[in-house]
Amino acid sequence: MSQLVNDKHYTVAEVSESWALSKDTIRRIFLVEEGVLKIVRPGTRYKRSHTTLRIPDSVMRRVHARMCGKVA
């Protein structure tokens, strides 16, 4: 777990640009991934909820390896 704290964290937009995928696709991939920092602002009667994701470098590499069929 301490490695995740020391990792560089990427925004959805940064990963999206790097992987040449849409921001929505990156959100769907990483929303349920273990180790991703999720900052949640709950919804109110007048505003919908919002979740901000920060993706650690090690998690991004693990998911990339898994998607490429490599053992991580």
PyMOL Python script that loads the backbone (N, CA, C, O; Angstrom):
from pymol import cmd

cmd.read_pdbstr("""\
ATOM      1  N   MET A   1       0.816  -1.192   0.000  1.00  0.00           N
ATOM      2  CA  MET A   1       0.000   0.000   0.000  1.00  0.00           C
ATOM      3  C   MET A   1       0.861   1.258   0.000  1.00  0.00           C
ATOM      4  O   MET A   1       0.476   2.258  -0.606  1.00  0.00           O
ATOM      5  N   SER A   2       2.016   1.235   0.663  1.00  0.00           N
ATOM      6  CA  SER A   2       2.859   2.426   0.735  1.00  0.00           C
ATOM      7  C   SER A   2       3.368   2.828  -0.647  1.00  0.00           C
ATOM      8  O   SER A   2       3.640   4.005  -0.886  1.00  0.00           O
ATOM      9  N   GLN A   3       3.500   1.861  -1.560  1.00  0.00           N
ATOM     10  CA  GLN A   3       3.942   2.194  -2.903  1.00  0.00           C
ATOM     11  C   GLN A   3       2.912   3.087  -3.598  1.00  0.00           C
ATOM     12  O   GLN A   3       3.286   3.995  -4.340  1.00  0.00           O
ATOM     13  N   LEU A   4       1.621   2.838  -3.366  1.00  0.00           N
ATOM     14  CA  LEU A   4       0.580   3.643  -3.985  1.00  0.00           C
ATOM     15  C   LEU A   4       0.676   5.102  -3.565  1.00  0.00           C
ATOM     16  O   LEU A   4       0.402   6.001  -4.361  1.00  0.00           O
ATOM     17  N   VAL A   5       1.064   5.339  -2.316  1.00  0.00           N
ATOM     18  CA  VAL A   5       1.185   6.706  -1.818  1.00  0.00           C
ATOM     19  C   VAL A   5       2.319   7.435  -2.528  1.00  0.00           C
ATOM     20  O   VAL A   5       2.205   8.625  -2.819  1.00  0.00           O
ATOM     21  N   ASN A   6       3.406   6.733  -2.807  1.00  0.00           N
ATOM     22  CA  ASN A   6       4.575   7.339  -3.437  1.00  0.00           C
ATOM     23  C   ASN A   6       4.475   7.425  -4.954  1.00  0.00           C
ATOM     24  O   ASN A   6       5.262   8.132  -5.583  1.00  0.00           O
ATOM     25  N   ASP A   7       3.527   6.720  -5.548  1.00  0.00           N
ATOM     26  CA  ASP A   7       3.351   6.742  -7.004  1.00  0.00           C
ATOM     27  C   ASP A   7       2.885   8.107  -7.485  1.00  0.00           C
ATOM     28  O   ASP A   7       2.209   8.842  -6.765  1.00  0.00           O
ATOM     29  N   LYS A   8       3.261   8.431  -8.722  1.00  0.00           N
ATOM     30  CA  LYS A   8       2.660   9.591  -9.380  1.00  0.00           C
ATOM     31  C   LYS A   8       1.209   9.218  -9.674  1.00  0.00           C
ATOM     32  O   LYS A   8       0.930   8.098 -10.101  1.00  0.00           O
ATOM     33  N   HIS A   9       0.298  10.141  -9.450  1.00  0.00           N
ATOM     34  CA  HIS A   9      -1.120   9.914  -9.713  1.00  0.00           C
ATOM     35  C   HIS A   9      -1.529  10.694 -10.958  1.00  0.00           C
ATOM     36  O   HIS A   9      -1.171  11.861 -11.117  1.00  0.00           O
ATOM     37  N   TYR A  10      -2.281  10.038 -11.834  1.00  0.00           N
ATOM     38  CA  TYR A  10      -2.714  10.635 -13.086  1.00  0.00           C
ATOM     39  C   TYR A  10      -4.203  10.947 -13.045  1.00  0.00           C
ATOM     40  O   TYR A  10      -4.973  10.276 -12.358  1.00  0.00           O
ATOM     41  N   THR A  11      -4.595  11.968 -13.786  1.00  0.00           N
ATOM     42  CA  THR A  11      -6.011  12.277 -13.937  1.00  0.00           C
ATOM     43  C   THR A  11      -6.595  11.391 -15.035  1.00  0.00           C
ATOM     44  O   THR A  11      -5.858  10.770 -15.801  1.00  0.00           O
ATOM     45  N   VAL A  12      -7.899  11.340 -15.100  1.00  0.00           N
ATOM     46  CA  VAL A  12      -8.570  10.599 -16.170  1.00  0.00           C
ATOM     47  C   VAL A  12      -8.159  11.176 -17.523  1.00  0.00           C
ATOM     48  O   VAL A  12      -7.925  10.426 -18.471  1.00  0.00           O
ATOM     49  N   ALA A  13      -8.070  12.491 -17.618  1.00  0.00           N
ATOM     50  CA  ALA A  13      -7.702  13.136 -18.885  1.00  0.00           C
ATOM     51  C   ALA A  13      -6.289  12.748 -19.321  1.00  0.00           C
ATOM     52  O   ALA A  13      -6.048  12.526 -20.507  1.00  0.00           O
ATOM     53  N   GLU A  14      -5.361  12.667 -18.377  1.00  0.00           N
ATOM     54  CA  GLU A  14      -3.983  12.301 -18.715  1.00  0.00           C
ATOM     55  C   GLU A  14      -3.902  10.865 -19.230  1.00  0.00           C
ATOM     56  O   GLU A  14      -3.222  10.599 -20.221  1.00  0.00           O
ATOM     57  N   VAL A  15      -4.586   9.950 -18.569  1.00  0.00           N
ATOM     58  CA  VAL A  15      -4.577   8.550 -19.012  1.00  0.00           C
ATOM     59  C   VAL A  15      -5.304   8.429 -20.352  1.00  0.00           C
ATOM     60  O   VAL A  15      -4.876   7.685 -21.235  1.00  0.00           O
ATOM     61  N   SER A  16      -6.389   9.157 -20.491  1.00  0.00           N
ATOM     62  CA  SER A  16      -7.154   9.148 -21.735  1.00  0.00           C
ATOM     63  C   SER A  16      -6.291   9.569 -22.920  1.00  0.00           C
ATOM     64  O   SER A  16      -6.316   8.931 -23.972  1.00  0.00           O
ATOM     65  N   GLU A  17      -5.542  10.626 -22.746  1.00  0.00           N
ATOM     66  CA  GLU A  17      -4.667  11.111 -23.819  1.00  0.00           C
ATOM     67  C   GLU A  17      -3.543  10.122 -24.098  1.00  0.00           C
ATOM     68  O   GLU A  17      -3.212   9.860 -25.254  1.00  0.00           O
ATOM     69  N   SER A  18      -2.956   9.576 -23.037  1.00  0.00           N
ATOM     70  CA  SER A  18      -1.848   8.640 -23.172  1.00  0.00           C
ATOM     71  C   SER A  18      -2.272   7.356 -23.878  1.00  0.00           C
ATOM     72  O   SER A  18      -1.536   6.827 -24.711  1.00  0.00           O
ATOM     73  N   TRP A  19      -3.450   6.861 -23.544  1.00  0.00           N
ATOM     74  CA  TRP A  19      -3.929   5.596 -24.114  1.00  0.00           C
ATOM     75  C   TRP A  19      -4.761   5.782 -25.376  1.00  0.00           C
ATOM     76  O   TRP A  19      -5.155   4.797 -26.001  1.00  0.00           O
ATOM     77  N   ALA A  20      -5.035   7.023 -25.761  1.00  0.00           N
ATOM     78  CA  ALA A  20      -5.856   7.333 -26.941  1.00  0.00           C
ATOM     79  C   ALA A  20      -7.245   6.705 -26.839  1.00  0.00           C
ATOM     80  O   ALA A  20      -7.760   6.130 -27.798  1.00  0.00           O
ATOM     81  N   LEU A  21      -7.833   6.833 -25.655  1.00  0.00           N
ATOM     82  CA  LEU A  21      -9.201   6.373 -25.403  1.00  0.00           C
ATOM     83  C   LEU A  21      -9.999   7.543 -24.845  1.00  0.00           C
ATOM     84  O   LEU A  21      -9.426   8.520 -24.364  1.00  0.00           O
ATOM     85  N   SER A  22     -11.320   7.441 -24.912  1.00  0.00           N
ATOM     86  CA  SER A  22     -12.150   8.526 -24.389  1.00  0.00           C
ATOM     87  C   SER A  22     -12.083   8.574 -22.865  1.00  0.00           C
ATOM     88  O   SER A  22     -11.756   7.582 -22.214  1.00  0.00           O
ATOM     89  N   LYS A  23     -12.394   9.732 -22.313  1.00  0.00           N
ATOM     90  CA  LYS A  23     -12.424   9.892 -20.857  1.00  0.00           C
ATOM     91  C   LYS A  23     -13.471   8.969 -20.237  1.00  0.00           C
ATOM     92  O   LYS A  23     -13.249   8.410 -19.163  1.00  0.00           O
ATOM     93  N   ASP A  24     -14.600   8.809 -20.904  1.00  0.00           N
ATOM     94  CA  ASP A  24     -15.643   7.914 -20.379  1.00  0.00           C
ATOM     95  C   ASP A  24     -15.163   6.471 -20.302  1.00  0.00           C
ATOM     96  O   ASP A  24     -15.465   5.767 -19.339  1.00  0.00           O
ATOM     97  N   THR A  25     -14.423   6.031 -21.301  1.00  0.00           N
ATOM     98  CA  THR A  25     -13.879   4.667 -21.295  1.00  0.00           C
ATOM     99  C   THR A  25     -12.895   4.487 -20.147  1.00  0.00           C
ATOM    100  O   THR A  25     -12.932   3.474 -19.449  1.00  0.00           O
ATOM    101  N   ILE A  26     -12.018   5.463 -19.950  1.00  0.00           N
ATOM    102  CA  ILE A  26     -11.044   5.389 -18.855  1.00  0.00           C
ATOM    103  C   ILE A  26     -11.762   5.367 -17.512  1.00  0.00           C
ATOM    104  O   ILE A  26     -11.378   4.603 -16.627  1.00  0.00           O
ATOM    105  N   ARG A  27     -12.794   6.187 -17.340  1.00  0.00           N
ATOM    106  CA  ARG A  27     -13.567   6.181 -16.089  1.00  0.00           C
ATOM    107  C   ARG A  27     -14.179   4.803 -15.824  1.00  0.00           C
ATOM    108  O   ARG A  27     -14.127   4.300 -14.702  1.00  0.00           O
ATOM    109  N   ARG A  28     -14.759   4.198 -16.866  1.00  0.00           N
ATOM    110  CA  ARG A  28     -15.376   2.874 -16.704  1.00  0.00           C
ATOM    111  C   ARG A  28     -14.334   1.822 -16.329  1.00  0.00           C
ATOM    112  O   ARG A  28     -14.601   0.954 -15.499  1.00  0.00           O
ATOM    113  N   ILE A  29     -13.164   1.896 -16.930  1.00  0.00           N
ATOM    114  CA  ILE A  29     -12.099   0.920 -16.655  1.00  0.00           C
ATOM    115  C   ILE A  29     -11.618   1.039 -15.216  1.00  0.00           C
ATOM    116  O   ILE A  29     -11.456   0.027 -14.534  1.00  0.00           O
ATOM    117  N   PHE A  30     -11.387   2.268 -14.744  1.00  0.00           N
ATOM    118  CA  PHE A  30     -10.717   2.468 -13.456  1.00  0.00           C
ATOM    119  C   PHE A  30     -11.654   2.693 -12.272  1.00  0.00           C
ATOM    120  O   PHE A  30     -11.193   2.668 -11.132  1.00  0.00           O
ATOM    121  N   LEU A  31     -12.933   2.910 -12.493  1.00  0.00           N
ATOM    122  CA  LEU A  31     -13.850   3.210 -11.395  1.00  0.00           C
ATOM    123  C   LEU A  31     -13.895   2.095 -10.357  1.00  0.00           C
ATOM    124  O   LEU A  31     -14.003   2.374  -9.163  1.00  0.00           O
ATOM    125  N   VAL A  32     -13.817   0.866 -10.778  1.00  0.00           N
ATOM    126  CA  VAL A  32     -13.912  -0.274  -9.852  1.00  0.00           C
ATOM    127  C   VAL A  32     -12.553  -0.918  -9.571  1.00  0.00           C
ATOM    128  O   VAL A  32     -12.479  -1.963  -8.926  1.00  0.00           O
ATOM    129  N   GLU A  33     -11.490  -0.297 -10.053  1.00  0.00           N
ATOM    130  CA  GLU A  33     -10.155  -0.885  -9.903  1.00  0.00           C
ATOM    131  C   GLU A  33      -9.586  -0.630  -8.510  1.00  0.00           C
ATOM    132  O   GLU A  33      -9.657   0.486  -7.995  1.00  0.00           O
ATOM    133  N   GLU A  34      -9.027  -1.668  -7.913  1.00  0.00           N
ATOM    134  CA  GLU A  34      -8.391  -1.584  -6.589  1.00  0.00           C
ATOM    135  C   GLU A  34      -7.199  -0.632  -6.634  1.00  0.00           C
ATOM    136  O   GLU A  34      -6.366  -0.728  -7.535  1.00  0.00           O
ATOM    137  N   GLY A  35      -7.110   0.279  -5.676  1.00  0.00           N
ATOM    138  CA  GLY A  35      -5.977   1.175  -5.546  1.00  0.00           C
ATOM    139  C   GLY A  35      -6.183   2.555  -6.136  1.00  0.00           C
ATOM    140  O   GLY A  35      -5.355   3.441  -5.928  1.00  0.00           O
ATOM    141  N   VAL A  36      -7.273   2.759  -6.870  1.00  0.00           N
ATOM    142  CA  VAL A  36      -7.561   4.072  -7.453  1.00  0.00           C
ATOM    143  C   VAL A  36      -8.156   4.973  -6.376  1.00  0.00           C
ATOM    144  O   VAL A  36      -9.056   4.563  -5.643  1.00  0.00           O
ATOM    145  N   LEU A  37      -7.653   6.196  -6.286  1.00  0.00           N
ATOM    146  CA  LEU A  37      -8.167   7.160  -5.329  1.00  0.00           C
ATOM    147  C   LEU A  37      -9.461   7.737  -5.874  1.00  0.00           C
ATOM    148  O   LEU A  37      -9.486   8.299  -6.969  1.00  0.00           O
ATOM    149  N   LYS A  38     -10.550   7.595  -5.101  1.00  0.00           N
ATOM    150  CA  LYS A  38     -11.857   8.091  -5.510  1.00  0.00           C
ATOM    151  C   LYS A  38     -12.290   9.180  -4.535  1.00  0.00           C
ATOM    152  O   LYS A  38     -12.454   8.921  -3.343  1.00  0.00           O
ATOM    153  N   ILE A  39     -12.472  10.387  -5.039  1.00  0.00           N
ATOM    154  CA  ILE A  39     -12.929  11.511  -4.228  1.00  0.00           C
ATOM    155  C   ILE A  39     -14.381  11.751  -4.614  1.00  0.00           C
ATOM    156  O   ILE A  39     -14.673  12.157  -5.739  1.00  0.00           O
ATOM    157  N   VAL A  40     -15.293  11.498  -3.673  1.00  0.00           N
ATOM    158  CA  VAL A  40     -16.725  11.546  -3.966  1.00  0.00           C
ATOM    159  C   VAL A  40     -17.357  12.767  -3.320  1.00  0.00           C
ATOM    160  O   VAL A  40     -17.203  13.005  -2.122  1.00  0.00           O
ATOM    161  N   ARG A  41     -18.067  13.532  -4.131  1.00  0.00           N
ATOM    162  CA  ARG A  41     -18.904  14.601  -3.611  1.00  0.00           C
ATOM    163  C   ARG A  41     -20.346  14.117  -3.748  1.00  0.00           C
ATOM    164  O   ARG A  41     -20.856  13.987  -4.861  1.00  0.00           O
ATOM    165  N   PRO A  42     -20.998  13.854  -2.623  1.00  0.00           N
ATOM    166  CA  PRO A  42     -22.357  13.317  -2.699  1.00  0.00           C
ATOM    167  C   PRO A  42     -23.326  14.325  -3.324  1.00  0.00           C
ATOM    168  O   PRO A  42     -23.135  15.539  -3.250  1.00  0.00           O
ATOM    169  N   GLY A  43     -24.334  13.791  -3.920  1.00  0.00           N
ATOM    170  CA  GLY A  43     -25.346  14.645  -4.526  1.00  0.00           C
ATOM    171  C   GLY A  43     -26.257  15.262  -3.469  1.00  0.00           C
ATOM    172  O   GLY A  43     -26.375  14.765  -2.349  1.00  0.00           O
ATOM    173  N   THR A  44     -26.882  16.336  -3.856  1.00  0.00           N
ATOM    174  CA  THR A  44     -27.888  16.979  -3.006  1.00  0.00           C
ATOM    175  C   THR A  44     -29.197  16.989  -3.786  1.00  0.00           C
ATOM    176  O   THR A  44     -29.314  16.400  -4.860  1.00  0.00           O
ATOM    177  N   ARG A  45     -30.141  17.654  -3.227  1.00  0.00           N
ATOM    178  CA  ARG A  45     -31.437  17.746  -3.899  1.00  0.00           C
ATOM    179  C   ARG A  45     -31.305  18.467  -5.245  1.00  0.00           C
ATOM    180  O   ARG A  45     -32.064  18.195  -6.175  1.00  0.00           O
ATOM    181  N   TYR A  46     -30.343  19.383  -5.344  1.00  0.00           N
ATOM    182  CA  TYR A  46     -30.216  20.218  -6.538  1.00  0.00           C
ATOM    183  C   TYR A  46     -28.994  19.917  -7.399  1.00  0.00           C
ATOM    184  O   TYR A  46     -28.921  20.355  -8.547  1.00  0.00           O
ATOM    185  N   LYS A  47     -28.043  19.177  -6.855  1.00  0.00           N
ATOM    186  CA  LYS A  47     -26.833  18.853  -7.614  1.00  0.00           C
ATOM    187  C   LYS A  47     -26.611  17.352  -7.614  1.00  0.00           C
ATOM    188  O   LYS A  47     -26.844  16.677  -6.612  1.00  0.00           O
ATOM    189  N   ARG A  48     -26.164  16.845  -8.737  1.00  0.00           N
ATOM    190  CA  ARG A  48     -25.864  15.418  -8.791  1.00  0.00           C
ATOM    191  C   ARG A  48     -24.508  15.144  -8.148  1.00  0.00           C
ATOM    192  O   ARG A  48     -23.697  16.054  -7.973  1.00  0.00           O
ATOM    193  N   SER A  49     -24.274  13.895  -7.802  1.00  0.00           N
ATOM    194  CA  SER A  49     -22.999  13.525  -7.180  1.00  0.00           C
ATOM    195  C   SER A  49     -21.883  13.573  -8.228  1.00  0.00           C
ATOM    196  O   SER A  49     -22.132  13.530  -9.433  1.00  0.00           O
ATOM    197  N   HIS A  50     -20.670  13.664  -7.738  1.00  0.00           N
ATOM    198  CA  HIS A  50     -19.521  13.733  -8.632  1.00  0.00           C
ATOM    199  C   HIS A  50     -18.373  12.939  -8.017  1.00  0.00           C
ATOM    200  O   HIS A  50     -18.093  13.080  -6.827  1.00  0.00           O
ATOM    201  N   THR A  51     -17.709  12.110  -8.810  1.00  0.00           N
ATOM    202  CA  THR A  51     -16.564  11.336  -8.351  1.00  0.00           C
ATOM    203  C   THR A  51     -15.339  11.716  -9.178  1.00  0.00           C
ATOM    204  O   THR A  51     -15.357  11.647 -10.407  1.00  0.00           O
ATOM    205  N   THR A  52     -14.278  12.119  -8.484  1.00  0.00           N
ATOM    206  CA  THR A  52     -13.004  12.438  -9.115  1.00  0.00           C
ATOM    207  C   THR A  52     -12.073  11.251  -8.915  1.00  0.00           C
ATOM    208  O   THR A  52     -11.954  10.735  -7.803  1.00  0.00           O
ATOM    209  N   LEU A  53     -11.416  10.819  -9.977  1.00  0.00           N
ATOM    210  CA  LEU A  53     -10.489   9.689  -9.888  1.00  0.00           C
ATOM    211  C   LEU A  53      -9.059  10.174 -10.038  1.00  0.00           C
ATOM    212  O   LEU A  53      -8.767  11.046 -10.857  1.00  0.00           O
ATOM    213  N   ARG A  54      -8.166   9.596  -9.234  1.00  0.00           N
ATOM    214  CA  ARG A  54      -6.726   9.785  -9.377  1.00  0.00           C
ATOM    215  C   ARG A  54      -6.129   8.387  -9.473  1.00  0.00           C
ATOM    216  O   ARG A  54      -6.323   7.556  -8.585  1.00  0.00           O
ATOM    217  N   ILE A  55      -5.406   8.138 -10.553  1.00  0.00           N
ATOM    218  CA  ILE A  55      -4.948   6.798 -10.890  1.00  0.00           C
ATOM    219  C   ILE A  55      -3.440   6.696 -10.653  1.00  0.00           C
ATOM    220  O   ILE A  55      -2.660   7.336 -11.358  1.00  0.00           O
ATOM    221  N   PRO A  56      -3.022   5.894  -9.660  1.00  0.00           N
ATOM    222  CA  PRO A  56      -1.591   5.719  -9.401  1.00  0.00           C
ATOM    223  C   PRO A  56      -0.892   5.034 -10.584  1.00  0.00           C
ATOM    224  O   PRO A  56      -1.493   4.226 -11.292  1.00  0.00           O
ATOM    225  N   ASP A  57       0.366   5.368 -10.778  1.00  0.00           N
ATOM    226  CA  ASP A  57       1.157   4.813 -11.866  1.00  0.00           C
ATOM    227  C   ASP A  57       1.166   3.286 -11.837  1.00  0.00           C
ATOM    228  O   ASP A  57       1.006   2.646 -12.876  1.00  0.00           O
ATOM    229  N   SER A  58       1.352   2.699 -10.656  1.00  0.00           N
ATOM    230  CA  SER A  58       1.419   1.231 -10.563  1.00  0.00           C
ATOM    231  C   SER A  58       0.095   0.579 -10.950  1.00  0.00           C
ATOM    232  O   SER A  58       0.088  -0.496 -11.551  1.00  0.00           O
ATOM    233  N   VAL A  59      -1.020   1.212 -10.614  1.00  0.00           N
ATOM    234  CA  VAL A  59      -2.335   0.677 -10.987  1.00  0.00           C
ATOM    235  C   VAL A  59      -2.528   0.796 -12.495  1.00  0.00           C
ATOM    236  O   VAL A  59      -3.031  -0.128 -13.134  1.00  0.00           O
ATOM    237  N   MET A  60      -2.132   1.924 -13.061  1.00  0.00           N
ATOM    238  CA  MET A  60      -2.250   2.118 -14.500  1.00  0.00           C
ATOM    239  C   MET A  60      -1.437   1.063 -15.247  1.00  0.00           C
ATOM    240  O   MET A  60      -1.912   0.503 -16.235  1.00  0.00           O
ATOM    241  N   ARG A  61      -0.226   0.789 -14.788  1.00  0.00           N
ATOM    242  CA  ARG A  61       0.622  -0.229 -15.431  1.00  0.00           C
ATOM    243  C   ARG A  61       0.021  -1.636 -15.280  1.00  0.00           C
ATOM    244  O   ARG A  61       0.067  -2.438 -16.212  1.00  0.00           O
ATOM    245  N   ARG A  62      -0.541  -1.926 -14.104  1.00  0.00           N
ATOM    246  CA  ARG A  62      -1.152  -3.233 -13.865  1.00  0.00           C
ATOM    247  C   ARG A  62      -2.335  -3.458 -14.808  1.00  0.00           C
ATOM    248  O   ARG A  62      -2.460  -4.527 -15.405  1.00  0.00           O
ATOM    249  N   VAL A  63      -3.192  -2.461 -14.939  1.00  0.00           N
ATOM    250  CA  VAL A  63      -4.363  -2.579 -15.815  1.00  0.00           C
ATOM    251  C   VAL A  63      -3.918  -2.696 -17.261  1.00  0.00           C
ATOM    252  O   VAL A  63      -4.476  -3.493 -18.016  1.00  0.00           O
ATOM    253  N   HIS A  64      -2.933  -1.922 -17.654  1.00  0.00           N
ATOM    254  CA  HIS A  64      -2.433  -1.981 -19.035  1.00  0.00           C
ATOM    255  C   HIS A  64      -1.880  -3.376 -19.343  1.00  0.00           C
ATOM    256  O   HIS A  64      -2.156  -3.939 -20.402  1.00  0.00           O
ATOM    257  N   ALA A  65      -1.110  -3.920 -18.421  1.00  0.00           N
ATOM    258  CA  ALA A  65      -0.552  -5.262 -18.629  1.00  0.00           C
ATOM    259  C   ALA A  65      -1.671  -6.306 -18.731  1.00  0.00           C
ATOM    260  O   ALA A  65      -1.617  -7.201 -19.574  1.00  0.00           O
ATOM    261  N   ARG A  66      -2.667  -6.184 -17.882  1.00  0.00           N
ATOM    262  CA  ARG A  66      -3.801  -7.131 -17.902  1.00  0.00           C
ATOM    263  C   ARG A  66      -4.559  -7.018 -19.219  1.00  0.00           C
ATOM    264  O   ARG A  66      -4.957  -8.030 -19.796  1.00  0.00           O
ATOM    265  N   MET A  67      -4.759  -5.797 -19.696  1.00  0.00           N
ATOM    266  CA  MET A  67      -5.508  -5.611 -20.938  1.00  0.00           C
ATOM    267  C   MET A  67      -4.722  -6.083 -22.163  1.00  0.00           C
ATOM    268  O   MET A  67      -5.304  -6.452 -23.183  1.00  0.00           O
ATOM    269  N   CYS A  68      -3.405  -6.065 -22.047  1.00  0.00           N
ATOM    270  CA  CYS A  68      -2.549  -6.528 -23.155  1.00  0.00           C
ATOM    271  C   CYS A  68      -2.317  -8.048 -23.095  1.00  0.00           C
ATOM    272  O   CYS A  68      -1.672  -8.617 -23.975  1.00  0.00           O
ATOM    273  N   GLY A  69      -2.848  -8.691 -22.056  1.00  0.00           N
ATOM    274  CA  GLY A  69      -2.684 -10.131 -21.915  1.00  0.00           C
ATOM    275  C   GLY A  69      -1.405 -10.548 -21.239  1.00  0.00           C
ATOM    276  O   GLY A  69      -1.051 -11.727 -21.250  1.00  0.00           O
ATOM    277  N   LYS A  70      -0.698  -9.592 -20.646  1.00  0.00           N
ATOM    278  CA  LYS A  70       0.536  -9.907 -19.928  1.00  0.00           C
ATOM    279  C   LYS A  70       0.211 -10.159 -18.476  1.00  0.00           C
ATOM    280  O   LYS A  70      -0.760  -9.615 -17.951  1.00  0.00           O
ATOM    281  N   VAL A  71       1.019 -10.982 -17.818  1.00  0.00           N
ATOM    282  CA  VAL A  71       0.829 -11.250 -16.393  1.00  0.00           C
ATOM    283  C   VAL A  71       1.455 -10.103 -15.614  1.00  0.00           C
ATOM    284  O   VAL A  71       2.617  -9.754 -15.826  1.00  0.00           O
ATOM    285  N   ALA A  72       0.666  -9.517 -14.702  1.00  0.00           N
ATOM    286  CA  ALA A  72       1.182  -8.382 -13.918  1.00  0.00           C
ATOM    287  C   ALA A  72       1.623  -8.826 -12.553  1.00  0.00           C
ATOM    288  O   ALA A  72       2.083  -8.007 -11.757  1.00  0.00           O
TER     289      ALA A  72
END
""", "prot")
cmd.dss("prot")
cmd.show_as("cartoon", "prot")
cmd.util.cbc("prot")
cmd.orient("prot")
